[in-house]
Amino acid sequence: MSTRITISILVNKPVAHVWNIWTEPAHIMQWNAASDDWHCPKATNDLRTGGKFSSTMAARDGSFSFDFEGVYDDVQPHKRIAYTMADGRSCEIIFEKKAGGTLVTEAFDAEAQNPVEMQRGGWQAILDRFKAHAEAQ
């Protein structure tokens, strides 16, 4: 049984707006990186149960890249996304309407290669970039 990591952030925008920024490939490419020296040059998203997604994560200097991909297990528009990553780990994202915005909570299975705190920090950094991009739109 792997460790489950949960992160969250409050985005000061309505749920429908937050959902669109989270799921549209043109937006995903703008926010899906953990730091400024990385970027997401390509993203595809077939947002339906059984649909596939892929985001290319790449170092800006061209030294390294990988595809983060998986298959959707459950898609409930404006509420919940659950998916299984290519390596078999699972992730669930919940979108909740809150006063003044939307609470995005992401829970995922940790992988075995890196320390849990490093993974939490990296995923939280991406979530922080998501918030900044969503609020700027």
N, C-alpha and C positions, 0 to 999 in steps of 0.2 A: 504494500500500500504506500503510495507516494504522499508526500507532504502537499497540502493544499494551501495556496497563497491567495489572500484576498486583499485587493486594493480598491480605493474609490476616490471620486472627486465630484465636487458640485460645480456644474457648469451653469452659468447665469443666462440660460436661454431655454425656450420651451422644448418639450420632449421631441416634437416633430422635427425641429431644426437640428437638435443634437443627433437624432437618429440618422438624418440625411448626411450629416458631416461624417458620422461614424461609418456609413455603409457605401457611400458613393466613391468609386475608384479615383476620380479626379481630386477629391478631398483627401482620401486615404494617403495619396502620394504626397500631400502637403504636410501631414502631421506624423506619419508613421515612422519615427526614428527616435532613438534614445538620446542622441546628442547631435550637436551641429556638424560634427565631422562624419555623420552618417546620413543617408537619405533613402527614399523609397522611389526608385525610378520607374517602377511598374507595379500595377495592382489590377487584379480582376476579381469580380465578386458576383456570383450567381446566388443571390440572397433568397433562398428558399430551402425548406427541409430537403436534404439530399443534394443540395447544390454545393459547388466547390468554390473556394476562394484561394487566392495566392497574392502575396506581397513580396516583392524582391527587396531585400534589405541589403544595402551596399555602402561600403566605406567610400566617402567622396574622393579619396585619392586612388580609387580603383584597386586597392590591395586585396579586398575580400568582399564577397557577396554570398547571399544564400536566399533561398525562397522559403518564406514562412507560409505554409499552406495547410489546408484541412477541408473537412466536409461538415456541413451544417446538420446537426441532429434535430434542432428545433428552432424555428423562427416565428416569433410572435411580434408582429410589427408594433413598434413604439414601446415594447415591454421587455422582451427577452430574446437573446441569441445564445444558443448552445452549440458547440462544435467539438469535433475530435481532430486534433492536429495529426499531421502525417506520421509522427512517431508514436501515436496511440494515446497521448495525454489528452485530457478534456479541459474545456474552458466554458464558463457561463458568464454572460454579461447581462445585468439587469438595469433597466432604465426606469427611474421612479420620479414622478412629478413631485417637486418640493416647492415650498414658498420661494419665489424668485428664480426658480430654475429646475434643473434636472440632476438627480444624483445618479452617477454611473458607477456601478459596482461590478468589478471583474474578479472572478475566482477561477484559479487555474492550478493544474497539477504541476508541481516543480519537476524539473528534469534533474538527472543525477550528476551531471558534469560540473555544475557550478554551485557555489554556496547559495542557500535560500535567500539570504539578505541581498546578495548581488542580483539575483533574479527579481526580487521584489523591487529593488531600486531601479533596475532597467525598465521593467514594465510600468512602474510609477512615473518614470521620466517620460515615457511615451504618452501616458495618460495626461501628464501635465502639458505636454505639447499639444495634445488633442484639445484640451480646454482652451488654451491660448488661441488656437486656430478657430475653434467653434465660436468663441466669443468675439473674434475679430470679423466674422462673416456677417 
